[in-house]
Amino acid sequence: KTVTQTQTFSATVNQCFGLTLALDGENSGNADPGSSVDFSATVTNTGNGEDTIDFQTMGASEWAPTLSESSSTLASGASSQVIFTLTVPSDASSTAQSGMAMIHAYSEACGDDKMDCDYEAQVSVAVSANHVYDITAGYYTNESGIEMSEAEVDVGMSVKMNFVVTNNGNGPDELTLAL
């Protein structure tokens, strides 16, 4: 004789949170003053349910750190790309560097307390200013505003001509002059 008994129950699966953040290329770049460098990063939801990931930046404000989006909602296992941009200040010298700049990604599980959150990831990037070479040369202009572009000289005599050379670049430059 066989006895069968049926029991009905339900189970709830708790949501587990997790994420990864990785740069899609190099973690450093360089650009001319006033130009930008874009860094692409991929965030992946490694948890078992939908999660809204918030992004934040950290870096020197004069390098204008910006993100292509402030948050992304991802299904479990899904990925999304975010672009992090740093702009070289227009008055940057040839030796200027951004220092460490960071992208932070936070799971919705963090709530408002992002400082002690276990569900956070970050990547660091840095940008350097290019050395821009730009000079202008011109004739000397005297106190009367007259450009001294020519002079007469007698045979066997010499004349002194002045020129003005201006370094319009963002760093030191070495000039070679020739007649």
C-alpha positions as CSV (number, residue, x, y, z in Angstrom):
1,K,0.0,0.0,0.0
2,T,1.3,3.5,-0.9
3,V,0.7,6.6,1.1
4,T,1.1,10.0,-0.6
5,Q,1.1,13.4,1.1
6,T,1.3,16.8,-0.6
7,Q,2.7,19.9,1.1
8,T,2.4,23.3,-0.4
9,F,4.9,26.0,0.5
10,S,6.4,29.2,-1.0
11,A,9.9,30.5,-1.0
12,T,11.2,34.0,-1.6
13,V,14.5,34.6,-3.1
14,N,16.2,37.7,-1.6
15,Q,17.8,40.1,-4.0
16,C,21.5,40.0,-4.0
17,F,23.3,43.1,-5.2
18,G,26.6,43.4,-7.0
19,L,28.3,45.3,-9.7
20,T,31.6,45.7,-11.6
21,L,33.1,48.7,-13.3
22,A,35.9,48.5,-15.8
23,L,37.6,50.9,-18.2
24,D,37.2,50.0,-21.8
25,G,40.7,51.3,-22.7
26,E,43.7,53.2,-21.3
27,N,43.4,54.9,-17.9
28,S,45.4,58.0,-19.1
29,G,45.3,60.5,-21.9
30,N,46.5,63.8,-23.0
31,A,45.1,66.8,-25.0
32,D,45.7,70.4,-25.9
33,P,44.5,73.1,-23.5
34,G,40.8,73.6,-24.0
35,S,40.3,70.1,-25.4
36,S,38.8,67.0,-23.8
37,V,39.6,63.4,-23.3
38,D,36.8,60.8,-23.1
39,F,37.2,57.5,-21.1
40,S,34.7,54.8,-21.7
41,A,33.7,52.5,-18.8
42,T,31.4,49.5,-18.6
43,V,29.3,48.8,-15.6
44,T,27.8,45.3,-15.1
45,N,25.0,44.3,-12.7
46,T,26.3,41.1,-11.1
47,G,23.4,40.8,-8.8
48,N,20.3,38.6,-9.2
49,G,17.8,41.3,-9.9
50,E,17.3,44.7,-11.5
51,D,19.4,47.4,-10.0
52,T,19.8,51.2,-10.6
53,I,23.4,52.2,-10.6
54,D,24.2,55.8,-9.7
55,F,27.4,57.4,-11.0
56,Q,29.5,60.1,-9.4
57,T,32.8,61.7,-10.2
58,M,35.8,62.8,-8.2
59,G,38.5,65.1,-9.5
60,A,39.9,68.6,-9.7
61,S,37.0,71.0,-10.7
62,E,39.2,73.0,-13.1
63,W,39.5,69.8,-15.3
64,A,35.6,69.8,-15.5
65,P,35.0,66.1,-14.8
66,T,31.6,65.1,-16.4
67,L,29.7,61.9,-17.0
68,S,27.5,61.0,-20.0
69,E,24.7,59.9,-17.5
70,S,24.1,60.0,-13.8
71,S,22.4,56.6,-13.5
72,S,21.6,53.4,-15.3
73,T,19.0,50.8,-14.6
74,L,20.2,47.3,-15.5
75,A,18.7,43.9,-15.4
76,S,20.6,41.1,-13.8
77,G,23.7,40.3,-15.9
78,A,23.2,43.4,-18.1
79,S,25.9,46.0,-18.9
80,S,25.9,49.6,-19.8
81,Q,28.5,52.1,-20.9
82,V,29.3,55.5,-19.4
83,I,31.6,58.1,-20.8
84,F,33.8,60.1,-18.3
85,T,35.2,63.3,-19.8
86,L,38.0,65.5,-18.5
87,T,38.8,68.8,-20.1
88,V,42.3,70.3,-20.0
89,P,42.0,73.9,-18.7
90,S,42.4,76.5,-21.5
91,D,45.3,78.1,-19.6
92,A,47.1,74.9,-18.7
93,S,50.9,74.9,-18.8
94,S,52.7,72.1,-20.7
95,T,53.4,70.3,-17.4
96,A,49.8,70.4,-16.1
97,Q,48.2,67.2,-14.9
98,S,44.7,66.4,-13.7
99,G,45.8,64.2,-10.9
100,M,43.7,61.2,-10.0
101,A,40.1,61.5,-11.2
102,M,37.6,58.8,-10.5
103,I,34.3,57.4,-11.6
104,H,32.3,55.8,-8.8
105,A,29.3,53.5,-9.4
106,Y,26.9,52.8,-6.6
107,S,24.1,50.2,-6.4
108,E,20.7,51.2,-5.3
109,A,21.3,49.0,-2.2
110,C,23.6,51.8,-1.0
111,G,20.7,54.2,-0.4
112,D,21.8,57.6,0.7
113,D,24.9,56.4,2.6
114,K,27.4,56.0,-0.2
115,M,30.4,56.3,2.1
116,D,30.2,52.9,3.7
117,C,28.4,51.0,0.9
118,D,29.5,47.4,0.1
119,Y,28.1,47.7,-3.4
120,E,30.4,50.2,-5.0
121,A,33.1,50.1,-7.7
122,Q,35.4,52.8,-9.0
123,V,38.1,53.3,-11.7
124,S,40.8,56.0,-11.8
125,V,42.0,58.0,-14.8
126,A,44.4,60.9,-15.4
127,V,45.0,63.5,-18.2
128,S,48.1,65.5,-19.0
129,A,48.2,68.8,-21.0
130,N,50.1,68.6,-24.3
131,H,53.0,71.0,-24.9
132,V,51.7,73.5,-27.5
133,Y,54.3,75.2,-29.6
134,D,53.3,78.5,-31.0
135,I,55.6,81.5,-31.7
136,T,55.1,84.8,-33.5
137,A,58.0,87.0,-34.7
138,G,57.8,90.6,-35.9
139,Y,59.7,93.8,-36.4
140,Y,60.4,96.0,-33.5
141,T,58.0,99.0,-33.2
142,N,59.5,102.2,-31.8
143,E,58.0,104.5,-29.2
144,S,56.2,106.5,-32.0
145,G,54.5,103.3,-33.2
146,I,56.6,103.1,-36.4
147,E,57.5,99.5,-37.4
148,M,61.3,99.4,-37.9
149,S,61.3,96.9,-40.8
150,E,64.2,98.4,-42.8
151,A,67.4,100.4,-42.3
152,E,70.0,102.0,-44.5
153,V,73.6,101.3,-43.9
154,D,76.8,102.6,-45.5
155,V,79.5,100.3,-46.8
156,G,81.8,99.1,-44.0
157,M,79.3,100.1,-41.3
158,S,76.8,98.0,-39.3
159,V,73.3,98.6,-38.1
160,K,71.4,97.1,-35.3
161,M,67.9,95.7,-36.0
162,N,65.5,94.6,-33.3
163,F,62.9,91.9,-33.6
164,V,60.2,90.8,-31.2
165,V,59.6,87.1,-30.7
166,T,56.6,86.0,-28.6
167,N,56.1,82.5,-27.2
168,N,52.3,82.0,-27.4
169,G,52.6,78.3,-26.4
170,N,52.0,76.9,-23.0
171,G,55.6,75.9,-22.1
172,P,59.2,76.8,-22.7
173,D,60.5,76.8,-26.3
174,E,63.9,76.9,-27.8
175,L,64.4,79.1,-30.9
176,T,66.9,79.0,-33.6
177,L,67.4,82.3,-35.5
178,A,69.0,82.6,-38.9
179,L,69.5,85.3,-41.5
